[in-house]
C-alpha cells in the first residue's frame, strides 16, 4: 500500500499492490502484523478519494474484503518495457 496526495488534483490517493496477507492463510505474517495491516489499509481506503489497484485480482479482493464499489477502483495499466 502506498498513500500519497496527488498535487495536480489535490486528492488523497491509495495505491494497493498486494492483498495476499488476507487471502493466503499460510502467509508468513503473524496474527498481529496481519491485523495491523488490515486496519491500516481499511482506514486509508476510507479516507481515500482515489484508489488504484495494481491488477484485476487486487481490485476484486478490495471489493471482496473491504466492500469497495468497483466504480471507485482504478486498475493501473501494466508497464511494458
C-alpha positions as CSV (number, residue, x, y, z in Angstrom):
1,X,0.0,0.0,0.0
2,X,1.2,3.4,-0.9
3,X,-0.5,6.6,0.3
4,X,0.1,10.0,-1.3
5,X,-1.6,13.2,-2.2
6,X,-1.9,13.9,-5.9
7,X,-0.7,17.5,-6.1
8,X,-2.2,18.1,-9.5
9,X,-5.8,17.3,-8.4
10,X,-5.2,17.6,-4.6
11,X,-6.9,14.2,-3.9
12,X,-5.9,11.6,-1.4
13,X,-4.7,8.5,-3.3
14,X,-4.1,5.0,-2.2
15,X,-2.3,2.5,-4.4
16,X,-2.7,-1.2,-3.4
17,X,-0.2,-3.7,-4.8
18,X,-1.0,-6.9,-2.9
19,X,-3.6,-8.4,-0.5
20,X,-2.1,-11.8,-0.1
21,X,-1.8,-11.3,3.7
22,X,-5.6,-11.6,3.8
23,X,-6.3,-14.2,1.1
24,X,-3.4,-16.6,1.8
25,X,-3.8,-18.5,5.2
26,X,-0.2,-19.7,5.1
27,X,1.2,-16.2,4.7
28,X,4.4,-15.5,6.7
29,X,2.9,-12.7,8.7
30,X,1.9,-13.4,12.3
31,X,-1.6,-12.5,13.5
32,X,-0.6,-9.1,14.9
33,X,1.1,-7.9,11.7
34,X,-1.8,-9.1,9.6
35,X,-4.3,-7.4,12.0
36,X,-2.3,-4.2,11.9
37,X,-2.0,-4.1,8.1
38,X,-5.7,-4.8,7.7
39,X,-6.8,-1.9,9.9
40,X,-4.2,0.5,8.5
41,X,-5.4,-0.3,4.9
42,X,-9.1,-0.1,5.9
43,X,-8.6,3.4,7.4
44,X,-6.6,4.6,4.4
45,X,-9.3,3.3,2.0
46,X,-11.9,5.1,4.0
47,X,-10.2,8.4,3.6
48,X,-9.1,8.0,0.0
49,X,-10.7,9.8,-2.9
50,X,-8.8,7.8,-5.5
51,X,-8.0,4.0,-5.2
52,X,-5.6,2.5,-7.6
53,X,-5.2,-1.3,-7.8
54,X,-2.2,-3.0,-9.3
55,X,-4.2,-5.6,-11.2
56,X,-7.7,-7.1,-11.5
57,X,-7.2,-9.6,-8.7
58,X,-6.4,-6.9,-6.3
59,X,-9.4,-4.9,-7.4
60,X,-11.7,-7.9,-6.9
61,X,-10.1,-8.6,-3.5
62,X,-10.7,-4.9,-2.5
63,X,-14.4,-5.4,-3.3
64,X,-14.5,-8.8,-1.5
65,X,-12.7,-7.9,1.7
66,X,-13.3,-4.1,2.1
67,X,-16.7,-3.8,0.2
68,X,-15.3,-1.1,-2.0
69,X,-17.5,-0.5,-5.1
70,X,-15.9,-1.4,-8.3
71,X,-16.6,2.1,-9.6
72,X,-14.2,3.6,-7.1
73,X,-11.2,1.3,-8.0
74,X,-9.0,2.2,-10.9
75,X,-6.8,-0.6,-12.3
76,X,-3.3,0.6,-13.2
77,X,-2.1,-0.3,-16.7
78,X,1.0,-2.6,-16.7
79,X,4.2,-1.1,-17.7
80,X,5.7,-2.7,-20.8
81,X,9.4,-2.1,-21.5
